[in-house]
């Protein structure tokens, strides 16, 4: 992102951003993990790009959560990182060794750059039962990095199955809970949809003594957007129905009414905000961005009036 893009975010009450570099794994049961090196990868995924964006963010008064992801080489979209699981103890040892090196690289980079928070993993549901290995990795990270630590667990089952929350500072949650089956749900319908997740998350926060950060949450501007909110729209899909844009805005409003005021919530990062060079501001995109849509105004109003947000 350019400095002006980050100033634009700050003007909307945002006070944290997320940066997401990737490691690349070929199969869910193969332990090899390839890291981005040197000039490989997109600018925002390279160390140089992370460093520059962190600098720009700091100038704009924004803090950074560094959130490395594992990306699977799956062209059909039939598997995802939550399916990663090894089939032998030798492969488990190799996977945690490679993943540990990957994470230690970013922990050291985060320490060097003064990045304020780091997620030690994202949606690796098939691995979290290996609690001893995760605790050992977190200890290694703490040895080189002094900022806040979290793990970004998926909303479906995973967050309740992580056994090492006590080793971290925050519970991280990828919060794509299904909230309504309505085509264009109202704010009240969406608030009602949050009732059960809020109760369960409050219980988790009490049990662990850890606040919860929504390390990713978002909504598309399409019909039935709250039924399976994690599903990506078709590539380059455009919409013109104003009810779809209002439904997205209603989902933002419902989150801020039902969840944001809870005393166990420590922040929320909405997916996704594009650099000005990457997305025309026409407001017709069906994807998750609130840019140029009514949801942008909802986000800005709540963040500005509640001391900012991620």
Backbone torsions as a table, in degrees:
resi	resn	phi	psi	omega
1	UNK	NA	152.3	175.3
2	UNK	-87.8	157.9	179.2
3	UNK	-52.8	-38.5	-178.6
4	UNK	-63.9	-34.3	177.9
5	UNK	-63.8	-39.4	-178.9
6	UNK	-75.1	-34.7	173.0
7	UNK	-61.7	-37.6	179.0
8	UNK	-63.1	-42.1	176.4
9	UNK	-62.7	-46.0	-179.4
10	UNK	-59.4	-35.5	-179.8
11	UNK	-66.8	-17.2	178.7
12	UNK	-97.4	12.4	175.9
13	UNK	89.5	0.5	178.3
14	UNK	-72.1	139.6	176.4
15	UNK	-130.1	1.6	172.7
16	UNK	-136.8	150.1	168.9
17	UNK	-126.2	165.8	173.7
18	UNK	-115.4	138.7	169.4
19	UNK	-117.5	137.6	-170.3
20	UNK	-129.5	84.1	171.1
21	UNK	-74.0	160.7	-175.1
22	UNK	-121.8	149.6	161.3
23	UNK	-113.5	154.6	-169.7
24	UNK	-120.7	125.9	-179.3
25	UNK	-123.6	136.2	-172.8
26	UNK	-78.6	-42.2	-178.1
27	UNK	-136.7	158.2	-177.8
28	UNK	-67.2	-23.2	-176.5
29	UNK	-114.2	16.3	175.1
30	UNK	-110.6	128.8	-168.4
31	UNK	-78.6	-11.8	-175.2
32	UNK	-68.9	133.0	179.0
33	UNK	-128.5	122.1	-178.5
34	UNK	-98.3	131.0	178.5
35	UNK	-96.9	154.8	173.7
36	UNK	-76.2	130.1	-178.4
37	UNK	-125.1	145.6	172.1
38	UNK	54.8	-123.5	-175.9
39	UNK	-91.6	6.5	178.0
40	UNK	-71.5	156.4	174.0
41	UNK	80.1	171.8	178.2
42	UNK	-69.3	157.0	-178.2
43	UNK	-53.6	-45.2	-176.9
44	UNK	-70.5	-9.1	179.8
45	UNK	-103.6	-11.5	-178.0
46	UNK	-88.4	153.6	-178.7
47	UNK	-55.7	-41.9	-179.7
48	UNK	-61.9	-42.9	179.2
49	UNK	-66.1	-40.6	177.2
50	UNK	-61.0	-43.7	-179.2
51	UNK	-62.8	-45.0	-177.9
52	UNK	-66.8	-43.2	-180.0
53	UNK	-65.0	-39.3	176.9
54	UNK	-60.3	-41.0	178.5
55	UNK	-64.0	-46.7	179.2
56	UNK	-61.9	-41.9	-179.4
57	UNK	-61.6	-43.3	-178.7
58	UNK	-63.0	-39.2	177.1
59	UNK	-60.7	-33.1	-179.3
60	UNK	-85.6	1.6	-179.6
61	UNK	83.0	19.9	-177.4
62	UNK	-105.5	138.7	172.3
63	UNK	-93.3	167.2	-173.4
64	UNK	-127.7	135.3	164.4
65	UNK	-103.6	120.0	175.4
66	UNK	-92.3	125.2	-167.9
67	UNK	-134.2	77.0	179.9
68	UNK	-62.6	142.5	178.7
69	UNK	-120.0	153.7	166.3
70	UNK	-97.8	130.9	178.1
71	UNK	-113.6	129.1	179.3
72	UNK	-92.4	141.4	176.5
73	UNK	-78.8	77.6	-177.7
74	UNK	-129.9	102.9	-175.3
75	UNK	-74.3	-20.3	-176.4
76	UNK	-92.8	-7.4	179.3
77	UNK	70.1	22.6	-175.4
78	UNK	-91.8	-12.7	175.6
79	UNK	-130.7	161.8	178.1
80	UNK	-147.9	177.2	-171.3
81	UNK	-62.9	-25.3	177.8
82	UNK	-66.6	-15.3	178.9
83	UNK	-87.1	-6.9	-177.1
84	UNK	-61.4	124.0	178.0
85	UNK	-162.4	131.3	-179.8
86	UNK	-84.9	163.5	-176.0
87	UNK	-110.5	0.6	178.0
88	UNK	-148.6	157.8	178.1
89	UNK	-63.3	-35.9	178.5
90	UNK	-62.1	-41.3	179.3
91	UNK	-70.9	-36.0	175.3
92	UNK	-60.3	-44.5	179.1
93	UNK	-61.2	-42.2	179.7
94	UNK	-66.8	-40.5	-178.6
95	UNK	-64.8	-48.0	-179.7
96	UNK	-66.7	-30.6	174.9
97	UNK	-63.8	-48.8	179.7
98	UNK	-67.9	-42.4	179.2
99	UNK	-66.3	-36.9	177.3
100	UNK	-62.4	-41.4	176.7
101	UNK	-63.3	-41.9	177.2
102	UNK	-58.1	-49.1	-176.9
103	UNK	-71.4	-36.7	178.5
104	UNK	-63.9	-33.7	176.1
105	UNK	-59.0	-47.0	-177.4
106	UNK	-75.0	-29.0	174.8
107	UNK	-64.6	-43.4	178.5
108	UNK	-66.3	-40.6	177.6
109	UNK	-63.4	-43.2	179.9
110	UNK	-62.1	-40.4	177.8
111	UNK	-65.0	-44.4	-179.7
112	UNK	-60.6	-39.3	-176.0
113	UNK	-89.1	-5.7	-177.0
114	UNK	71.5	27.3	177.4
115	UNK	-66.4	136.1	-166.8
116	UNK	-79.9	-24.9	-177.1
117	UNK	-150.1	152.9	-176.4
118	UNK	-140.2	133.4	171.9
119	UNK	-96.0	123.5	-175.7
120	UNK	-80.6	-6.5	177.7
121	UNK	-174.8	159.1	-178.0
122	UNK	-138.8	114.0	171.6
123	UNK	55.8	41.5	179.0
124	UNK	-99.7	56.5	-170.9
125	UNK	-56.4	-38.8	-177.4
126	UNK	-69.5	-5.2	-178.4
127	UNK	-110.6	-16.0	-167.1
128	UNK	-70.5	-16.9	176.4
129	UNK	-70.5	-12.7	176.5
130	UNK	-85.6	66.4	-170.9
131	UNK	-62.5	-40.2	-178.7
132	UNK	-60.7	-42.2	179.7
133	UNK	-65.8	-39.7	179.0
134	UNK	-66.2	-40.7	179.0
135	UNK	-64.6	-38.5	177.6
136	UNK	-65.1	-39.7	178.4
137	UNK	-65.1	-44.3	179.5
138	UNK	-61.0	-39.4	177.4
139	UNK	-63.1	-40.7	176.6
140	UNK	-62.0	-43.5	179.9
141	UNK	-63.1	-44.2	179.1
142	UNK	-60.5	-26.9	-179.7
143	UNK	-69.0	-20.1	-177.8
144	UNK	-121.6	-9.8	-173.6
145	UNK	-131.6	131.9	-174.7
146	UNK	-106.5	4.1	-179.3
147	UNK	-86.8	-169.7	-179.9
148	UNK	-75.5	143.5	179.4
149	UNK	-119.4	143.6	172.2
150	UNK	-143.2	173.7	168.7
151	UNK	-130.9	135.9	-173.0
152	UNK	-98.2	94.5	-175.2
153	UNK	-89.8	145.9	176.8
154	UNK	-68.0	150.7	-178.8
155	UNK	-65.6	-28.7	-173.5
156	UNK	-90.8	104.0	174.5
157	UNK	70.2	-43.1	-168.1
158	UNK	-57.8	-46.0	-174.0
159	UNK	-59.8	-29.2	179.5
160	UNK	-82.1	-13.4	-176.2
161	UNK	-103.3	-4.8	176.7
162	UNK	-72.6	125.6	-177.5
163	UNK	-102.0	4.8	-174.6
164	UNK	-119.2	25.2	178.6
165	UNK	-59.2	-32.2	-178.2
166	UNK	-65.2	-18.9	179.8
167	UNK	-84.6	-4.7	-175.8
168	UNK	-117.2	169.0	-179.4
169	UNK	-88.8	-34.5	-178.8
170	UNK	-131.7	148.7	164.0
171	UNK	-82.3	123.7	177.7
172	UNK	-100.5	138.1	-174.5
173	UNK	-136.4	127.5	169.8
174	UNK	-88.3	98.0	-159.5
175	UNK	-93.8	55.0	-177.4
176	UNK	-93.0	53.3	179.7
177	UNK	-66.5	135.9	171.6
178	UNK	-69.0	131.8	-172.2
179	UNK	-118.4	-25.8	-175.8
180	UNK	-162.4	146.4	174.3
181	UNK	-94.4	0.6	-176.8
182	UNK	-70.7	150.5	-179.8
183	UNK	-65.3	-46.4	177.6
184	UNK	-132.7	80.5	-173.1
185	UNK	-66.4	150.6	177.1
186	UNK	-85.7	169.1	176.9
187	UNK	-59.5	-44.3	-178.7
188	UNK	-62.2	-41.1	177.7
189	UNK	-62.1	-39.8	-178.8
190	UNK	-73.0	-37.6	174.1
191	UNK	-60.0	-43.5	176.9
192	UNK	-60.1	-37.3	179.9
193	UNK	-64.6	-24.0	179.2
194	UNK	-80.9	-11.6	-170.6
195	UNK	-57.3	-50.7	-178.1
196	UNK	-68.2	-47.5	176.4
197	UNK	-57.9	-41.0	-179.8
198	UNK	-61.1	-42.7	178.9
199	UNK	-61.7	-44.3	-178.6
200	UNK	-68.1	-39.8	-179.7
201	UNK	-69.7	-37.6	176.5
202	UNK	-61.2	-41.0	178.7
203	UNK	-64.1	-40.0	178.7
204	UNK	-64.8	-44.8	179.4
205	UNK	-61.1	-40.6	178.2
206	UNK	-65.7	-43.8	-176.2
207	UNK	-66.4	-35.1	-175.8
208	UNK	-95.8	-18.9	-174.4
209	UNK	69.5	23.1	-178.4
210	UNK	-119.8	136.5	173.1
211	UNK	-71.8	161.1	-177.5
212	UNK	-110.8	130.5	173.2
213	UNK	-111.3	126.9	173.3
214	UNK	-78.6	93.9	-176.2
215	UNK	-70.5	-15.0	168.9
216	UNK	-161.7	135.3	174.0
217	UNK	-156.0	151.5	179.6
218	UNK	178.7	168.4	-178.3
219	UNK	-145.1	140.6	175.4
220	UNK	-80.2	167.0	173.5
221	UNK	-107.3	72.9	-178.7
222	UNK	-141.7	162.2	172.5
223	UNK	-60.0	147.2	178.6
224	UNK	60.0	31.3	-174.5
225	UNK	-65.7	-19.0	-178.4
226	UNK	-100.6	3.0	-179.4
227	UNK	-77.9	-51.4	174.6
228	UNK	-133.0	75.0	-169.7
229	UNK	-66.7	-12.6	-179.8
230	UNK	-82.0	-13.0	-174.7
231	UNK	-77.0	130.1	177.4
232	UNK	-73.3	143.9	172.7
233	UNK	-73.1	167.8	176.1
234	UNK	-61.0	146.1	-176.4
235	UNK	-56.7	132.8	179.0
236	UNK	61.6	18.5	178.5
237	UNK	-62.1	135.0	177.8
238	UNK	-118.1	151.0	178.0
239	UNK	-132.1	154.0	178.1
240	UNK	-131.2	-8.9	-178.8
241	UNK	-71.7	116.3	-178.1
242	UNK	-61.6	-21.9	178.8
243	UNK	-66.4	-31.0	178.8
244	UNK	-67.8	-42.0	178.6
245	UNK	-67.5	-37.0	179.1
246	UNK	-69.3	-34.8	177.9
247	UNK	-64.1	-40.6	175.9
248	UNK	-61.1	-45.8	178.5
249	UNK	-61.5	-37.7	178.3
250	UNK	-64.2	-36.6	178.3
251	UNK	-65.4	-40.5	175.0
252	UNK	-62.1	-47.4	-179.2
253	UNK	-60.1	-41.9	-179.8
254	UNK	-64.5	-40.2	176.7
255	UNK	-60.2	-47.5	-176.7
256	UNK	-68.5	-28.4	177.3
257	UNK	-79.6	-43.8	-170.8
258	UNK	-89.1	-31.2	-170.0
259	UNK	-113.5	-47.5	-172.7
260	UNK	-54.0	-38.9	-177.8
261	UNK	-74.5	-9.2	-177.1
262	UNK	-62.8	139.2	-174.6
263	UNK	-72.0	-9.8	178.2
264	UNK	-95.3	0.7	179.2
265	UNK	-89.7	125.4	-178.8
266	UNK	-106.0	-6.0	178.9
267	UNK	160.1	171.3	179.5
268	UNK	-153.8	135.2	179.6
269	UNK	-114.9	116.2	-178.4
270	UNK	-89.6	133.5	175.7
271	UNK	-94.4	119.6	14.8
272	UNK	-151.2	150.6	177.5
273	UNK	-116.9	121.5	-175.4
274	UNK	-89.9	146.7	168.0
275	UNK	-61.5	152.8	-178.2
276	UNK	-61.1	-26.7	-179.8
277	UNK	-79.6	-10.2	-173.1
278	UNK	-106.8	-13.7	-175.3
279	UNK	-147.3	123.5	173.6
280	UNK	-66.6	142.2	-174.1
281	UNK	-89.5	54.4	-178.2
282	UNK	-84.8	-19.7	-179.0
283	UNK	77.4	5.0	-177.5
284	UNK	-98.1	0.7	-178.3
285	UNK	-69.6	138.8	178.5
286	UNK	-84.6	-8.8	-170.8
287	UNK	-78.9	-166.8	-166.6
288	UNK	-74.0	-16.2	-174.5
289	UNK	-63.8	141.8	171.3
290	UNK	-88.3	-2.3	-172.4
291	UNK	-61.2	130.2	178.2
292	UNK	70.1	15.3	-179.1
293	UNK	-124.5	166.2	178.9
294	UNK	-58.1	-28.2	179.8
295	UNK	-61.5	-29.4	178.8
296	UNK	-62.2	-41.4	179.9
297	UNK	-67.5	-37.4	177.9
298	UNK	-62.9	-48.7	179.9
299	UNK	-57.7	-48.9	-177.4
300	UNK	-63.4	-41.2	-178.7
301	UNK	-62.0	-44.5	-178.6
302	UNK	-72.3	-42.8	179.5
303	UNK	-63.6	-41.8	-179.3
304	UNK	-65.9	-35.0	-175.4
305	UNK	-88.7	-8.0	-178.6
306	UNK	-127.4	41.7	172.6
307	UNK	62.1	29.8	172.7
308	UNK	83.9	176.9	-179.9
309	UNK	-170.8	173.9	-176.5
310	UNK	-87.3	NA	NA
